[in-house]
């Protein structure tokens, strides 16, 4: 174990906002530590490049998973990559910068709290976070009754899959196969979306949860020996304990949502070693 080496996480940097770019640049350096970036860095390659250039000088290693915003198609360029091609372009950009992705071999964390396997995931969502009386086909209309429809319906193209649900199903199957082959160590599961519906709680827009994950992963924290599960997307940072497993929502979020104030340091979450028991 490498003493003094910590694993941190943050998500939803949304670098399209100037205030967020300033906050990220002000983040203190931790040159011996690793950082998980759990999706929604921004919408463009320029946002990704800025994040990696800035954070790559502050941390020893970066681990990235995509959010929905990274996968948005360009409104102004009909020939720009979309869907799986956009994701592949993001992965290539990460690899060029030395950033680990869901397509790379899972690294073994040997720092404080280790050893653990870090498993970055890209799973998507399938509208299954809905009441039983609401059909999959009617889920978006059910949410729209409250005046809310995610921008994903316009901007997140599932190409070449026939639907976002089909893309999610394929990604879940791929992750299941890889996780089954992971070394026999505790895991840190990292996904942009929460792995459980009971964590997709959005008090102001409760029906938005249909764009927040898949019920296919409800038991993954038990099935895959998870010690910690890291996610973002909700813009409501918090720590939850379920079945003795720590779930960390690590969003920075939009500037208007930062109830902890403008200091980004309070949003950076220590994943390992971290607290080891409920209430720690």
Secondary structure, 3 states (H helix, E strand, C coil): CECCCCEEEEECCCCCCHHHHHHHHHCCCEEEEEEEECCCCCCCHHHHHHHHHHHCCCEEEEEECCCCHHHCCCCCCCCCCCCHHHHHHHHHHHHHCCCECCCCCCEEECECCCCEEEEECCCCCCCCCCCCCCCCCCHHHHHHCCCCCCCHHHHCCCCCCCCHHHHHHHHHHHHHHHHHCCCCCCEEEECCCCCCHHHCCCCCCHHHHHHCCCHHHCCHHHHCCEEEEEECCCCCCEEEEECCEEEEECECCCHHHCCCCCCHHHHCEEEECCCCCCCC
